[in-house]
Amino acid sequence: MLGRMSKMWQGEVVNGSRFVVPRSGVMPRHVLCAIGVGLDLDVLERAVGEAGGGEFIVEELQRGPDPRMRSAFDAALGARQFTHDDRFGDEDWAAVDAHDSVAYVLSPPISQSTAFDVSRRALAVTAALLANGATAVKNDSSGVACGRERWLALADRAEAAEDAYDLAAALVQAWVVSSVADEDVYYSCGMHLLGEADVELAPGPEEDQELLHEGVTTMSVAAYYLLTEQPAHGVENGEGFRASPDGRRWVMNRVECERFEEDDFFHNPYGYWRLTPG
């Protein structure tokens, strides 16, 4: 509910820049869950080490099928049901059902200055896992999953990116859930992996519900703005935002992430930028 997210964000801005120090001191990290048949720890550790620049680790390898995996992948895919862009097909589901081992891979802690690099390498690690025995992968830090070919395409796109805009597009499509409905609030999840606050939207009174589609689109545009175009000094509370020059005006205010506890992988220490009708 809207009331659960009413507390203003309590971190500190670094010297008038867009960089911030969260009050909690929590640093996000990618937690990748890879499944397959007969996964080999030595093979995975070599592949992850090479693709991750020596900073990603295989935290755990579980032998035997995990009966929770089908529902876990189903939930991850359901989180992005509005985009229908995860391309998880029959072969991917067959891989989930056939698995007999599960590996968990951790990235290094992510700061705002390293977020793009670590998240690009997380895609390279995902591709390496799929090339070395894994048959399906999901990210437990934002609750997303893609089909095998989709992961590989996104990893290629990130590797070939020529500027921050191309890289941001690949990383958002890989790691961010753009819109989750939570009663009278819509929110994104995963921007903490890219070093930014998530975006949430309070549509306004019921008579404004016809503008909800525009609002959800605005959330996506705002996310890319935060990643690629926000001013060097950052965004100030109360600033207005429009998805297009003639679009509806929304007001941005940063609020704490109280939706998830600090030890939850989904927790965003940078908070949320809440968009309210302006």
C-alpha positions as a Markdown table, in Angstrom:
| # | Residue | x | y | z |
|---|---|---|---|---|
| 1 | Met | 0.0 | 0.0 | 0.0 |
| 2 | Leu | 1.0 | 3.6 | -0.5 |
| 3 | Gly | 1.4 | 4.2 | 3.2 |
| 4 | Arg | 4.1 | 1.6 | 3.5 |
| 5 | Met | 6.4 | 3.7 | 1.3 |
| 6 | Ser | 5.7 | 7.1 | 2.7 |
| 7 | Lys | 9.0 | 7.6 | 4.6 |
| 8 | Met | 11.5 | 9.9 | 3.0 |
| 9 | Trp | 14.8 | 8.5 | 2.0 |
| 10 | Gln | 17.5 | 9.0 | 4.7 |
| 11 | Gly | 20.8 | 8.6 | 2.9 |
| 12 | Glu | 23.4 | 11.3 | 2.1 |
| 13 | Val | 24.3 | 12.9 | -1.3 |
| 14 | Val | 28.0 | 12.9 | -2.0 |
| 15 | Asn | 29.3 | 16.4 | -2.6 |
| 16 | Gly | 26.3 | 17.6 | -4.7 |
| 17 | Ser | 26.7 | 14.6 | -7.1 |
| 18 | Arg | 24.2 | 12.0 | -8.2 |
| 19 | Phe | 26.1 | 9.5 | -6.0 |
| 20 | Val | 24.6 | 8.7 | -2.6 |
| 21 | Val | 25.5 | 6.9 | 0.6 |
| 22 | Pro | 22.6 | 4.8 | 1.8 |
| 23 | Arg | 21.9 | 5.0 | 5.5 |
| 24 | Ser | 21.8 | 1.2 | 5.7 |
| 25 | Gly | 25.2 | 0.7 | 4.2 |
| 26 | Val | 23.8 | -2.3 | 2.3 |
| 27 | Met | 25.6 | -3.0 | -1.0 |
| 28 | Pro | 23.6 | -5.1 | -3.6 |
| 29 | Arg | 24.9 | -8.1 | -5.4 |
| 30 | His | 23.8 | -10.4 | -8.1 |
| 31 | Val | 22.7 | -13.8 | -7.0 |
| 32 | Leu | 22.4 | -16.1 | -10.0 |
| 33 | Cys | 20.6 | -19.5 | -9.8 |
| 34 | Ala | 21.7 | -21.9 | -12.5 |
| 35 | Ile | 20.3 | -25.3 | -13.0 |
| 36 | Gly | 21.4 | -28.2 | -15.2 |
| 37 | Val | 22.1 | -32.0 | -15.4 |
| 38 | Gly | 25.3 | -33.2 | -13.8 |
| 39 | Leu | 26.8 | -29.8 | -13.2 |
| 40 | Asp | 30.5 | -30.0 | -12.5 |
| 41 | Leu | 31.8 | -27.6 | -9.8 |
| 42 | Asp | 35.4 | -27.4 | -11.2 |
| 43 | Val | 34.0 | -26.5 | -14.7 |
| 44 | Leu | 31.6 | -23.9 | -13.3 |
| 45 | Glu | 34.3 | -22.3 | -11.1 |
| 46 | Arg | 36.7 | -21.9 | -14.1 |
| 47 | Ala | 34.0 | -20.5 | -16.4 |
| 48 | Val | 32.6 | -18.1 | -13.8 |
| 49 | Gly | 36.1 | -17.0 | -12.8 |
| 50 | Glu | 37.1 | -16.2 | -16.4 |
| 51 | Ala | 33.8 | -14.5 | -17.4 |
| 52 | Gly | 33.5 | -12.6 | -14.1 |
| 53 | Gly | 37.0 | -11.2 | -14.1 |
| 54 | Gly | 37.9 | -13.2 | -11.0 |
| 55 | Glu | 35.3 | -11.5 | -8.8 |
| 56 | Phe | 32.3 | -13.8 | -9.2 |
| 57 | Ile | 32.2 | -17.0 | -7.2 |
| 58 | Val | 30.2 | -20.2 | -7.2 |
| 59 | Glu | 28.8 | -20.0 | -3.7 |
| 60 | Glu | 27.1 | -23.4 | -3.7 |
| 61 | Leu | 26.4 | -26.4 | -5.8 |
| 62 | Gln | 23.4 | -28.6 | -4.8 |
| 63 | Arg | 23.2 | -32.2 | -6.0 |
| 64 | Gly | 19.7 | -33.5 | -6.8 |
| 65 | Pro | 16.6 | -31.8 | -8.2 |
| 66 | Asp | 15.0 | -29.0 | -6.3 |
| 67 | Pro | 11.2 | -29.4 | -6.5 |
| 68 | Arg | 10.7 | -25.7 | -6.0 |
| 69 | Met | 12.4 | -24.7 | -9.3 |
| 70 | Arg | 9.4 | -24.9 | -11.6 |
| 71 | Ser | 7.4 | -22.6 | -9.4 |
| 72 | Ala | 10.4 | -20.3 | -8.8 |
| 73 | Phe | 11.0 | -19.9 | -12.6 |
| 74 | Asp | 7.2 | -19.5 | -13.1 |
| 75 | Ala | 7.2 | -16.6 | -10.6 |
| 76 | Ala | 10.2 | -15.0 | -12.2 |
| 77 | Leu | 8.6 | -15.1 | -15.6 |
| 78 | Gly | 5.3 | -13.9 | -14.2 |
| 79 | Ala | 6.9 | -10.8 | -12.8 |
| 80 | Arg | 7.5 | -9.5 | -16.3 |
| 81 | Gln | 4.3 | -10.7 | -17.8 |
| 82 | Phe | 3.5 | -7.3 | -19.2 |
| 83 | Thr | 6.6 | -7.2 | -21.4 |
| 84 | His | 6.4 | -10.8 | -22.7 |
| 85 | Asp | 10.0 | -10.4 | -23.7 |
| 86 | Asp | 11.8 | -13.2 | -21.7 |
| 87 | Arg | 11.3 | -15.8 | -24.5 |
| 88 | Phe | 11.0 | -18.8 | -22.2 |
| 89 | Gly | 9.9 | -21.6 | -24.4 |
| 90 | Asp | 9.1 | -25.3 | -24.2 |
| 91 | Glu | 12.7 | -26.3 | -24.4 |
| 92 | Asp | 13.5 | -24.0 | -21.5 |
| 93 | Trp | 10.7 | -25.5 | -19.4 |
| 94 | Ala | 11.9 | -29.0 | -20.3 |
| 95 | Ala | 15.3 | -28.0 | -19.0 |
| 96 | Val | 13.8 | -26.9 | -15.7 |
| 97 | Asp | 11.9 | -30.2 | -15.3 |
| 98 | Ala | 15.0 | -32.3 | -16.1 |
| 99 | His | 17.5 | -30.6 | -13.9 |
| 100 | Asp | 19.4 | -32.6 | -11.2 |
| 101 | Ser | 21.7 | -30.0 | -9.8 |
| 102 | Val | 21.5 | -26.3 | -8.8 |
| 103 | Ala | 24.4 | -23.8 | -8.6 |
| 104 | Tyr | 24.3 | -20.4 | -7.0 |
| 105 | Val | 26.7 | -17.7 | -8.2 |
| 106 | Leu | 27.5 | -14.4 | -6.4 |
| 107 | Ser | 28.8 | -11.2 | -7.8 |
| 108 | Pro | 31.0 | -8.9 | -5.9 |
| 109 | Pro | 29.2 | -6.2 | -3.9 |
| 110 | Ile | 27.9 | -3.5 | -6.2 |
| 111 | Ser | 28.6 | 0.2 | -5.8 |
| 112 | Gln | 27.1 | 3.0 | -7.9 |
| 113 | Ser | 30.4 | 3.5 | -9.7 |
| 114 | Thr | 30.8 | -0.2 | -10.5 |
| 115 | Ala | 27.2 | -1.1 | -11.2 |
| 116 | Phe | 27.2 | -1.1 | -15.0 |
| 117 | Asp | 30.5 | -3.0 | -15.2 |
| 118 | Val | 29.4 | -5.7 | -12.6 |
| 119 | Ser | 26.0 | -6.1 | -14.2 |
| 120 | Arg | 27.6 | -6.4 | -17.7 |
| 121 | Arg | 29.9 | -9.1 | -16.3 |
| 122 | Ala | 26.9 | -10.8 | -14.7 |
| 123 | Leu | 25.5 | -11.2 | -18.2 |
| 124 | Ala | 28.8 | -12.6 | -19.4 |
| 125 | Val | 28.8 | -15.0 | -16.4 |
| 126 | Thr | 25.2 | -16.1 | -17.3 |
| 127 | Ala | 26.4 | -16.8 | -20.9 |
| 128 | Ala | 29.4 | -18.8 | -19.5 |
| 129 | Leu | 27.1 | -20.8 | -17.2 |
| 130 | Leu | 24.9 | -21.7 | -20.2 |
| 131 | Ala | 28.0 | -22.7 | -22.2 |
| 132 | Asn | 29.3 | -25.0 | -19.5 |
| 133 | Gly | 26.4 | -27.2 | -18.5 |
| 134 | Ala | 23.7 | -24.9 | -17.2 |
| 135 | Thr | 20.4 | -25.2 | -19.0 |
| 136 | Ala | 18.4 | -22.4 | -17.3 |
| 137 | Val | 19.3 | -19.3 | -15.2 |
| 138 | Lys | 17.3 | -16.9 | -13.1 |
| 139 | Asn | 18.4 | -13.9 | -11.0 |
| 140 | Asp | 17.3 | -14.1 | -7.4 |
| 141 | Ser | 18.3 | -10.4 | -6.8 |
| 142 | Ser | 15.5 | -9.0 | -8.9 |
| 143 | Gly | 13.3 | -12.0 | -9.6 |
| 144 | Val | 13.9 | -12.3 | -13.4 |
| 145 | Ala | 14.4 | -15.2 | -15.7 |
| 146 | Cys | 14.9 | -15.5 | -19.5 |
| 147 | Gly | 15.1 | -18.3 | -21.9 |
| 148 | Arg | 18.5 | -19.6 | -22.9 |
| 149 | Glu | 18.6 | -17.8 | -26.3 |
| 150 | Arg | 17.4 | -14.6 | -24.8 |
| 151 | Trp | 20.2 | -14.6 | -22.1 |
| 152 | Leu | 22.8 | -15.2 | -24.8 |
| 153 | Ala | 21.4 | -12.4 | -27.0 |
| 154 | Leu | 21.4 | -9.9 | -24.1 |
| 155 | Ala | 25.0 | -10.9 | -23.2 |
| 156 | Asp | 26.1 | -10.3 | -26.8 |
| 157 | Arg | 24.3 | -7.0 | -26.9 |
| 158 | Ala | 25.9 | -5.8 | -23.6 |
| 159 | Glu | 29.4 | -6.9 | -24.8 |
| 160 | Ala | 28.9 | -5.0 | -28.1 |
| 161 | Ala | 27.4 | -1.9 | -26.6 |
| 162 | Glu | 29.2 | 1.2 | -27.9 |
| 163 | Asp | 27.8 | 3.7 | -25.4 |
| 164 | Ala | 26.0 | 4.0 | -22.1 |
| 165 | Tyr | 22.6 | 4.1 | -23.8 |
| 166 | Asp | 23.1 | 0.7 | -25.5 |
| 167 | Leu | 24.5 | -0.8 | -22.4 |
| 168 | Ala | 21.7 | 0.5 | -20.2 |
| 169 | Ala | 19.1 | -0.9 | -22.6 |
| 170 | Ala | 20.7 | -4.4 | -22.4 |
| 171 | Leu | 21.1 | -4.3 | -18.6 |
| 172 | Val | 17.5 | -3.1 | -17.9 |
| 173 | Gln | 16.1 | -5.8 | -20.2 |
| 174 | Ala | 18.2 | -8.4 | -18.4 |
| 175 | Trp | 17.9 | -7.5 | -14.8 |
| 176 | Val | 14.9 | -5.1 | -14.1 |
| 177 | Val | 11.3 | -5.9 | -13.6 |
| 178 | Ser | 9.7 | -2.7 | -15.0 |
| 179 | Ser | 6.3 | -2.7 | -13.2 |
| 180 | Val | 4.9 | -4.8 | -10.4 |
| 181 | Ala | 1.4 | -4.0 | -9.1 |
| 182 | Asp | 1.1 | -3.6 | -5.3 |
| 183 | Glu | -2.5 | -2.5 | -4.5 |
| 184 | Asp | -2.5 | 1.2 | -5.2 |
| 185 | Val | 1.2 | 1.5 | -6.2 |
| 186 | Tyr | 3.2 | 0.2 | -9.1 |
| 187 | Tyr | 6.9 | -0.3 | -8.7 |
| 188 | Ser | 10.0 | -1.5 | -10.5 |
| 189 | Cys | 12.5 | -4.0 | -9.1 |
| 190 | Gly | 16.2 | -4.5 | -10.0 |
| 191 | Met | 17.5 | -0.9 | -10.4 |
| 192 | His | 19.7 | -1.4 | -7.3 |
| 193 | Leu | 21.8 | -3.8 | -9.4 |
| 194 | Leu | 22.4 | -0.9 | -11.8 |
| 195 | Gly | 23.3 | 1.6 | -9.0 |
| 196 | Glu | 20.0 | 3.5 | -8.9 |
| 197 | Ala | 16.8 | 3.9 | -7.0 |
| 198 | Asp | 13.8 | 2.0 | -8.3 |
| 199 | Val | 10.7 | 3.9 | -9.6 |
| 200 | Glu | 7.3 | 3.6 | -8.1 |
| 201 | Leu | 4.1 | 5.3 | -9.3 |
| 202 | Ala | 1.0 | 6.3 | -7.4 |
| 203 | Pro | -1.6 | 6.8 | -10.1 |
| 204 | Gly | -3.9 | 9.1 | -8.2 |
| 205 | Pro | -7.6 | 8.8 | -7.5 |
| 206 | Glu | -9.8 | 6.4 | -9.3 |
| 207 | Glu | -10.9 | 8.9 | -11.9 |
| 208 | Asp | -7.3 | 9.0 | -13.1 |
| 209 | Gln | -7.0 | 5.2 | -13.7 |
| 210 | Glu | -7.4 | 5.7 | -17.5 |
| 211 | Leu | -3.9 | 7.3 | -17.3 |
| 212 | Leu | -2.4 | 4.2 | -15.8 |
| 213 | His | -0.9 | 2.9 | -19.0 |
| 214 | Glu | 0.7 | 6.2 | -19.6 |
| 215 | Gly | 2.0 | 6.2 | -16.1 |
| 216 | Val | 3.6 | 2.7 | -16.4 |
| 217 | Thr | 5.3 | 3.8 | -19.6 |
| 218 | Thr | 6.5 | 6.9 | -17.8 |
| 219 | Met | 8.1 | 4.6 | -15.2 |
| 220 | Ser | 10.2 | 2.9 | -17.8 |
| 221 | Val | 11.2 | 6.2 | -19.4 |
| 222 | Ala | 12.2 | 7.5 | -15.9 |
| 223 | Ala | 14.3 | 4.5 | -15.2 |
| 224 | Tyr | 16.4 | 5.1 | -18.4 |
| 225 | Tyr | 16.6 | 8.8 | -17.5 |
| 226 | Leu | 18.1 | 7.9 | -14.1 |
| 227 | Leu | 20.6 | 5.6 | -15.7 |
| 228 | Thr | 21.7 | 7.7 | -18.6 |
| 229 | Glu | 20.5 | 11.3 | -18.6 |
| 230 | Gln | 20.0 | 12.6 | -15.0 |
| 231 | Pro | 22.1 | 15.7 | -14.3 |
| 232 | Ala | 25.5 | 15.4 | -12.6 |
| 233 | His | 24.2 | 16.8 | -9.4 |
| 234 | Gly | 21.4 | 14.2 | -9.4 |
| 235 | Val | 17.6 | 14.6 | -9.1 |
| 236 | Glu | 16.1 | 16.8 | -6.4 |
| 237 | Asn | 12.9 | 16.0 | -4.5 |
| 238 | Gly | 9.9 | 17.8 | -6.1 |
| 239 | Glu | 11.3 | 17.9 | -9.6 |
| 240 | Gly | 8.9 | 17.4 | -12.4 |
| 241 | Phe | 9.3 | 14.7 | -15.0 |
| 242 | Arg | 7.6 | 14.1 | -18.4 |
| 243 | Ala | 8.1 | 11.1 | -20.6 |
| 244 | Ser | 7.6 | 13.3 | -23.6 |
| 245 | Pro | 7.5 | 17.1 | -24.1 |
| 246 | Asp | 3.7 | 17.1 | -24.3 |
| 247 | Gly | 3.2 | 14.2 | -21.8 |
| 248 | Arg | 1.6 | 14.4 | -18.4 |
| 249 | Arg | 3.7 | 16.0 | -15.7 |
| 250 | Trp | 4.7 | 13.8 | -12.7 |
| 251 | Val | 6.5 | 14.9 | -9.5 |
| 252 | Met | 9.5 | 12.9 | -8.3 |
| 253 | Asn | 10.3 | 12.4 | -4.6 |
| 254 | Arg | 12.7 | 9.8 | -3.2 |
| 255 | Val | 11.3 | 7.5 | -0.5 |
| 256 | Glu | 12.8 | 4.6 | 1.5 |
| 257 | Cys | 12.6 | 1.0 | 0.4 |
| 258 | Glu | 10.4 | -0.4 | 3.2 |
| 259 | Arg | 8.8 | -2.9 | 0.9 |
| 260 | Phe | 11.7 | -5.3 | 1.4 |
| 261 | Glu | 13.8 | -5.9 | 4.5 |
| 262 | Glu | 17.5 | -4.8 | 4.3 |
| 263 | Asp | 18.6 | -8.5 | 4.1 |
| 264 | Asp | 16.3 | -9.2 | 1.2 |
| 265 | Phe | 17.9 | -9.6 | -2.2 |
| 266 | Phe | 15.2 | -7.3 | -3.6 |
| 267 | His | 16.0 | -4.5 | -1.1 |
| 268 | Asn | 17.1 | -1.3 | -2.8 |
| 269 | Pro | 19.3 | 0.8 | -0.5 |
| 270 | Tyr | 18.9 | 3.8 | -2.8 |
| 271 | Gly | 15.2 | 3.8 | -2.3 |
| 272 | Tyr | 12.5 | 4.6 | -4.8 |
| 273 | Trp | 11.7 | 7.7 | -6.9 |
| 274 | Arg | 8.0 | 8.0 | -6.5 |
| 275 | Leu | 6.1 | 9.6 | -9.3 |
| 276 | Thr | 2.8 | 11.3 | -8.4 |
| 277 | Pro | 0.5 | 13.3 | -10.7 |
| 278 | Gly | 1.8 | 16.9 | -10.9 |
